[in-house]
């Protein structure tokens, strides 16, 4: 493992790797769920734990410049002191790094209103295989000179270039924030209620969903709640009061319970959401975790059919996540002897996603665990063009090899 502290050191490492032809695997905090930062084919892990400086915060320009090892939460804290905030908030924001977030184009609950990491990256300083340093993008909010290589690299999972400096757009911190929790007698009722809120012209910062399997895992009471929604509204105090009131009026006839929360009480509800992943371990010692995205209008249909597949195979399926933008986190829980059944169930569920015009990854990337499914969603022509881009950036195939693409001929 190498622990560089400067762009120059990263450049020298990649120059040596190119000369000696050994793989290099960029790594932030290692929170990726798809195996992207693993040295699956050997090589040198390039850890950015020492490149963790916030280089600049400029309130007038609404810009922050950071090194890739800056923890998302640390950036949020520094910005809050200046009345600013950085919206992308993956569940791992307390320990995941900005560089890793950029590498996977991380999202989070607030993606519904504010978008994902891609929408906030203005410019990148990167090092290419061989050691060449490039500056891409602009510090300005607009810029269309030439091809947008910055956006190409966002979400590239360390396979094309290594980030050493990241320029981000930031926003004024909303003065007020409130959470509205609503519980329903069924998953379908919860998803229908969410659609009604969004169709009424309301745009919450977040609209999160938890299914009945998830609620039992986190021991949510009462047990008759089989679908839970968490809405977050932010903005001016008067606007938050009005919007949360309108949402409550729409939900009240359908919901078994309704609760508005602020401050510590609201944070408690969001901690419940963040506790899901460890809580699911009680349902199976192993899991397949996918983050699919579907058109919102097809979420209820998808979940109903996926639940039937789950019953057919006799394995629990937990579905939760950012339903407001159609992004569900699916967890198939199983014990080792059940793995063949789990693999077949996963395949059938992912096929169902594509049948319903969805995509197989919304914010976790492809890495190792989804590369076999890439040809199911990407046409052969587009896949070959992507491989050509990889060869242009990384002609010797040394940068994070084995990720995203299935082996040639597979």
N, C-alpha and C positions, 0 to 999 in steps of 0.2 A: 504494500500500500504506500502511496505517495501522498504527502500533505502539503501541497503548495501554498504559498502565501501571497504570490504576485502573479500577474499575467505573464511576466517574463519567465518565471519558473514553469508555468504550464506550457509555454511555448517550447522551452528547452526539453521538457519531458516528451511532448508530442513529436518533436524533431528526432529524439533518440528512438522513440518507438517506431517511427517510420523507417529509420536507418536500420534498426535491428529486427524490425518486423515482429513486434510483439503487441498483443491487443491491449487497449486501454479502455477501462470501464468507468465513466464519470459517475460520481455518487454524492448525493446530498446527505439526507438523514436516513436513507434506506427505508422509507415508509411505503414505497410503491407496493401495490398488491399484485402486480403481474410479473414480478421477477426482473423488471428492467435494470436495476442496479447490481444484479448478480454476475459474478465472473464465471458464467456457465461454461465457457470454453477456455478458462484460464486467463492469464494476463495480469496487468497491473491495475488495481483499483485506485482511481484518482479521487480522493476524498477532499471535499471543500469545507471541512469543519474549521479551518484556519482562515479561510477567505470569507469572513462573516461580518464585514464592516458595512454600516450604513454610511455611504460616502457623502450624500447630500440630501437635504429636504428643502425644497424651494416653494414656499406657500404661494408666492405670486404666480409662478408658472404652473402650480399644481403638479409638480414632478418630484419623484424620489429616485435617487441613483444608489444601487446596492450591489454588493458582491453576491455571488450565487449561494454562499453558505449562510446568509442571513435567515433566521427562523421567521416564518410568517408572523407569528404572534409578537415577536420583538419589534418587527416593523410596525405592526398595528399600534403597539404601545407608544413608540416614538412619534408616530403621526398624531395619535390622539392628544398628545401634549401640545400640539400645534393646531388643534381643531380640525384635523384632517383624518381621512381613513382610506384604507385600501380594501375594496370590497371582496375579492375572492377569498373564500373561507372554507377550504376543505375540512373535513372532520378532524384531520390530523394537524390543523393549523398551529397548535401549541408546540409542535416539535418538527413539522416538515419545513423544508427550506424553500426559499423563493426560487432558487435554481431548479430544484426538483419539481416545483409547481409549474414552472415554465416548460420544463422538459416533457411534462405530461399534459399540459394545458389544463391544469386542475380547475375545478369548478367549486361547488359547494351550495348550500341552501340559498344564498343570495343571488345565484345565477339567474333566477327568474326575473328580477328587476334590473340587476347590475351587469349581467353577463359573466364571462369566465376570464381566465388569465389572459387569453389571447387579446381581449379587448382593452388591456391595460399595458401591454408591452409596447413601448414606443421605439426603443432602440436597444441594440445588443452589441457588446464587444465579445468577439468569439475567437477561438483558436482552431484552425483547421488541422487535420492530420498532416504532419510535416512541419508544423510549427508556425505557419503563417497566421498573423493576427489581422482580423478584419473588424471594421466598425460599420454596422448596418443600422438603417433606420434614421430617425431624426428625433430631436428633443421637442419638436413642435407637435401639436395635435393633428396637423394635416401634413401630408407629404406623399407625392405620387411620382417621384423621379425614378423611373426604371422599375424592374420587377421587385415585388415585396418579399425580399429574402428573409426579412425579420419574421413575418408571419409563417413562412415556410419552416423556419427552425423551431417555432413554438409548437410543442407537441411531438418533436422528432425523437424524443427519448434518448438523447445522447448518441445517436447513430450518425449524425452529419457533422457536428461541430461541438466544441466545448464552450460553455458560457463563462466569461470571466467578469463581466460588468453588465448590469441590467438597468435600463432606464424605464421607469413606470409612471403611468398617469395615476394620480390620486385625486380624491374628491373631498369637498367639505364634509365634516362629520355631521350627520343629521342630529338636530337638537333634541329630538324625542324618538322614543322607540317603545313599542308595546307588543305583546304576544297574545294571541287568541287561540286557545285550545278547544277543540270540539271532538266529542266522541260519538260514535254511531253504532248501530246494531249490526251493520255488515260492512264489508270492504267496499262493495259496490255503492252503498249509500254514501260513504265517505267521499269516494271519487266523484260521484254525481254532484255532491254538495260543493266540492272544490270547483268543479266546472261552472256551477251557478255563480259562485263568487267572482270568478275571473271573467265570466261572460257579462257581469253587471258593470264592467268598466273599472273595477278595482284592480290595482296592481300592487300587491304586497311585495315586500322585499323577499319573502320566502313563503313557500307553501309546501310543507313537509307532510309525508304520509307514513303511517306505520300499520302493517297488517296484523291479523289476529295472532299469527305465529310469533311475530316480533313482540307484541304486547305481552304475551304469556312469558316470553323469555325474560323480559325486563320486569316481570311481576307487577304489571300495571293493574290497578283496581279502578272501577269494579269489573268483574269478569264478563259482564254482558256487553262490554265495549269490544267490538271486533274490528273497528277501523278508527284510527285517530288522525286528526289533522292538526298541525301547528302552523299558524299564520303569524308572520312578523310584519308589522307596519312601521315605517319610519318616515321622518320628515319633520315639518313644523308641527308644534303641539296641536294646534287647531285642526290641521289636516289629519293627524293620527287619530284624534278623537272622532272625527267625522267618519273616516274610513273604517275604523274598527267597529264603530256603531252600526254602520251600514252592513258590514259583514256579519255581525252578530244577529241583526234582524233577518238576514237571509238564512242563516244557519239554524236559528232557534226552532223553527217548526220541524226540522229533521233530526236535530241532535238529541242524544240522551243526556248529555251534559255540555255546558259551555262555561269557559273560564277565561277571564282576562287577567293578565299578569304583567307586572313591570318589575324592574330592578332584580333583586335576588330571587323573587318568585319566578320571574320569567327565565332567569338563568337556570333555575332548577329544572324547568321543562326542557330547556335545550341540553342540559346535562343528561337528562333521560334519553334524548335522541343520540347523544354521543356515546352513551353506555351500551348501545345495542350490540356492537361487534363483540366485545368480550362476553356479554350475556348469552349470546347464541352458542357458546361453547358447550353449554349444558345439554344441547340438543344433539350433539354429535362431536366426536373428537376431531373430525376433519371436515373440510368444507370446500366447495367450489363457489367462489365469489365473482359475480359479474355485475357490471354497471351498464345495463342496457337503456336505450332511449326509444320511446315510441311517441307517435302523435298523441296528444292528450286525449283526443276523442276515442282512442282505441285502448286506453289503459285498462278500463274495466273489462273489456272483452279479453284482452291478453291475460289479465290476472285470473279470470274465471277459467280459461282454457289451461293455463299453466298449473292452476290448482288441481284440475282434473288429472293432468299428467303426473303430478306429484302423488296423488292418491293411487293412481294405477301402479306406480313403481314403489309405493309404500315408503317414501322418504319425505321428510319435512322440507318445505320451501318457505323461507322467510323473505318477504318483499317489503322494502321500505325505501325512503329517500326523497328526492327532490321532484315530487310528482307535479309540482307547478310548471316545470319545464319538461315533463315527460320522462325524467331520469329516475329509474328504479334500480336499487341495489338488490340483487337476487343472491341469496345464500342457500345452497343445497347442503344440508347437514347429513353426515353419514359417519359410520365407523369403518375401519379398514376392510372388513370382509364384504362390505356393501359397495365398494368402489366401482366395480363393473356396472352395477345398476345406476350408480350416481353419474357415471360418465355418459351412459345412454340417455338418462333423463336430461342432463345438461345439453346434450346435442339436440334433443327434441325441442327443448325450450328455446334455444338460440335459433333454431330453424323457424319456430313460431314467431319470434321477434322479426325476422326478415320477411316472413309472409305478411305481417301486419305493417310493413313499410318502416320498420325501425332500424336502428343501428346497434352493433354489438358492443360498443364502448363509447361512453359519453365523456368521461373525465379521468379514467384510470389508465388509459393507453392500451397498448397491445402486449409489449414485453415478450415474455416467453409463453405465458399461459393462454394467450389468444391467437398466437401467430398461425396456428393450424386452421383457424376459422377465417383468416383474412380473405382467401380466394372465394369464400361463400358470399362475401359482400362486395368486394372490389372486382371489377371486370378484368379479364386477362390483359387487355390493352392498357388500362390504367395501372395495373400492378407492374407491368413491364416498364412503364414510364417512371414509376417510383423507384424501381431497381436501378434504372439508368441514372436517376438523380443521386442515389446512394453511391454509385460508382464514380460520378463526377466529384462529389465532395470527398469521398474516401476510397480512392482507387485500389488500395491494397486490402480493404475490408477489415481494418484494424480497430475501428471505433465502435465499441459496444457490439461486437459481432453476435450473430444468432438472434438478435431481437427484431421484432416486428414482422420480418419476412419468414415464411416457412422455407426450409431448405429447397434449393433448386430442384425441380423435377417432382416436388411433392404437391 
